[in-house]
Amino acid sequence: MELVPSKFFITHSSAVSETSDLNAFDKALIQAGIGEQNLVSVSSVIPIGAIQIEPCKMSMGAITHCVLAQMRGCEGETIAAGIAYAYRKDGKGGYVAEGHIHGSAESLKELLKWKMDEMSRIRNVEFEEINFAIEDLKIPMDNYGCCVASLVFTEYL
């Protein structure tokens, strides 16, 4: 069986928890609208013809394929997680790069741009405009924190 995604959406969020980084991760997923799905991490290819849609509600417990970036941290740290994505200029799909750092959204955006440039170079293709979805967070004292960003596939051919 071949699953070829035909639609996707982008989401991102951040959250804190006094209990643990896992709980901060869980809260960030819920706030991003994907906390009730069984997430399956996939790599970086947007299929030919796949279109971006607005975030949508999905069934609880659904197996959900996504490119997921996450960064967890502790009190006083600044963390960031994000994705960059772009379609090929020749119309043959696109690509996604994910990343996470101890640092700012601005620093992560630069790293993601470098990743996308490398993806373009090694494939010898040009990209249309690169889009970014980045979340950063300065974690308050006595808390754990997590940032997430994801390209979520929703329908298949």
C-alpha positions as a printed NumPy array, in Angstrom:
array([[  0.   ,   0.   ,   0.   ],
       [  1.336,   3.414,  -0.979],
       [  0.306,   6.47 ,   1.057],
       [  0.853,   9.729,  -0.804],
       [ -0.219,  12.812,   1.158],
       [ -2.378,  15.299,  -0.744],
       [ -2.95 ,  17.927,   1.967],
       [ -1.032,  19.31 ,   4.926],
       [ -1.147,  22.092,   7.47 ],
       [  1.422,  23.932,   9.557],
       [  1.201,  24.417,  13.297],
       [  3.459,  25.493,  16.152],
       [  3.232,  26.286,  19.854],
       [  5.103,  26.378,  23.141],
       [  4.184,  25.571,  26.724],
       [  5.583,  25.292,  30.227],
       [  4.98 ,  22.868,  33.069],
       [  6.072,  22.825,  36.693],
       [  6.038,  19.   ,  36.593],
       [  8.26 ,  17.874,  33.705],
       [  9.467,  18.518,  30.175],
       [  7.176,  15.689,  28.998],
       [  4.173,  17.559,  30.383],
       [  5.35 ,  20.768,  28.707],
       [  5.646,  18.808,  25.432],
       [  2.141,  17.409,  25.877],
       [  0.725,  20.891,  26.544],
       [  2.52 ,  22.343,  23.518],
       [  1.073,  19.602,  21.287],
       [ -2.43 ,  20.245,  22.644],
       [ -2.063,  23.991,  22.045],
       [ -0.823,  23.249,  18.509],
       [ -3.957,  21.178,  17.863],
       [ -2.182,  17.825,  17.51 ],
       [ -2.143,  16.596,  21.096],
       [ -4.856,  13.961,  20.629],
       [ -3.215,  12.18 ,  17.695],
       [ -0.683,   9.372,  17.513],
       [  2.127,  11.206,  15.764],
       [  4.403,   9.342,  13.369],
       [  7.481,  11.315,  12.427],
       [  8.33 ,  11.316,   8.724],
       [ 11.131,  12.915,   6.76 ],
       [ 11.157,  15.898,   4.514],
       [  9.274,  15.437,   1.227],
       [  6.111,  17.289,   0.19 ],
       [  4.584,  15.194,  -2.626],
       [  3.774,  16.569,  -6.071],
       [  0.368,  18.253,  -5.947],
       [  0.088,  18.347,  -2.147],
       [ -1.571,  21.568,  -1.016],
       [ -1.404,  23.514,   2.207],
       [ -4.698,  23.925,   4.072],
       [ -5.747,  25.623,   7.29 ],
       [ -5.286,  23.554,  10.467],
       [ -8.197,  21.159,  10.869],
       [ -9.657,  18.893,  13.519],
       [ -8.589,  15.269,  13.337],
       [-10.026,  12.174,  14.984],
       [ -8.758,  11.344,  18.46 ],
       [ -6.113,   8.632,  18.293],
       [ -5.623,   8.886,  14.525],
       [ -2.25 ,   7.791,  13.193],
       [ -0.953,  11.145,  11.969],
       [  2.141,  11.548,   9.822],
       [  4.099,  14.738,  10.368],
       [  7.462,  16.413,  10.188],
       [  7.938,  17.394,  13.831],
       [ 10.487,  19.673,  15.458],
       [ 10.626,  19.875,  19.223],
       [ 12.928,  21.389,  21.805],
       [ 12.663,  20.889,  25.55 ],
       [ 14.438,  22.83 ,  28.249],
       [ 14.641,  23.944,  31.868],
       [ 14.217,  27.158,  33.831],
       [ 16.103,  30.161,  32.566],
       [ 16.864,  28.697,  29.137],
       [ 15.753,  30.109,  25.816],
       [ 14.757,  27.374,  23.391],
       [ 13.398,  27.269,  19.851],
       [ 11.945,  24.686,  17.466],
       [ 10.818,  25.227,  13.924],
       [ 10.407,  24.115,  10.37 ],
       [ 11.139,  25.615,   6.981],
       [  9.337,  24.444,   3.864],
       [  9.229,  25.291,   0.182],
       [  7.932,  24.007,  -3.117],
       [ 10.254,  23.335,  -6.036],
       [ 10.091,  25.874,  -8.866],
       [  9.603,  23.031, -11.378],
       [  6.324,  22.018,  -9.672],
       [  7.604,  18.622,  -8.551],
       [  6.672,  18.815,  -4.863],
       [  8.743,  20.343,  -2.124],
       [ 10.779,  19.808,   1.01 ],
       [ 10.751,  20.464,   4.741],
       [ 13.636,  21.031,   7.136],
       [ 13.187,  20.879,  10.88 ],
       [ 15.444,  22.17 ,  13.627],
       [ 15.763,  22.919,  17.311],
       [ 18.279,  24.867,  19.399],
       [ 19.045,  26.398,  22.737],
       [ 18.631,  29.912,  21.387],
       [ 16.292,  32.351,  19.681],
       [ 13.844,  32.047,  16.793],
       [ 16.055,  34.427,  14.807],
       [ 19.086,  32.139,  15.183],
       [ 17.043,  29.067,  14.293],
       [ 15.626,  30.755,  11.185],
       [ 19.166,  31.283,   9.911],
       [ 20.026,  27.609,  10.503],
       [ 16.846,  26.449,   8.783],
       [ 17.611,  28.658,   5.785],
       [ 21.065,  27.043,   5.513],
       [ 19.453,  23.574,   5.641],
       [ 16.985,  24.444,   2.884],
       [ 19.78 ,  25.927,   0.753],
       [ 21.736,  22.675,   1.12 ],
       [ 18.659,  20.585,   0.232],
       [ 18.251,  22.676,  -2.922],
       [ 21.935,  22.422,  -3.803],
       [ 22.322,  18.649,  -3.412],
       [ 19.185,  18.067,  -5.531],
       [ 20.204,  20.673,  -8.097],
       [ 16.741,  22.29 ,  -7.967],
       [ 15.483,  25.782,  -7.189],
       [ 12.869,  26.502,  -4.544],
       [ 10.057,  28.987,  -4.53 ],
       [  9.836,  31.206,  -1.447],
       [ 10.925,  29.472,   1.759],
       [  8.297,  29.611,   4.515],
       [  9.079,  29.345,   8.219],
       [  7.115,  28.29 ,  11.304],
       [  9.25 ,  28.863,  14.384],
       [  8.415,  28.985,  18.064],
       [ 10.751,  30.187,  20.81 ],
       [ 10.379,  30.413,  24.572],
       [ 12.257,  31.825,  27.548],
       [ 11.423,  29.306,  30.234],
       [ 10.351,  30.844,  33.566],
       [ 11.973,  29.846,  36.847],
       [ 10.672,  26.653,  38.452],
       [  9.356,  25.402,  35.095],
       [ 10.198,  23.141,  32.228],
       [  9.41 ,  24.245,  28.687],
       [  8.884,  22.897,  25.217],
       [  8.52 ,  24.372,  21.729],
       [  7.029,  22.43 ,  18.831],
       [  6.52 ,  23.081,  15.131],
       [  5.079,  20.66 ,  12.62 ],
       [  3.981,  20.08 ,   9.05 ],
       [  1.044,  17.698,   9.461],
       [ -0.247,  15.522,   6.616],
       [ -4.039,  15.196,   6.672],
       [ -5.294,  13.411,   3.538],
       [ -3.9  ,  10.829,   1.152],
       [ -4.4  ,   9.871,  -2.495]])
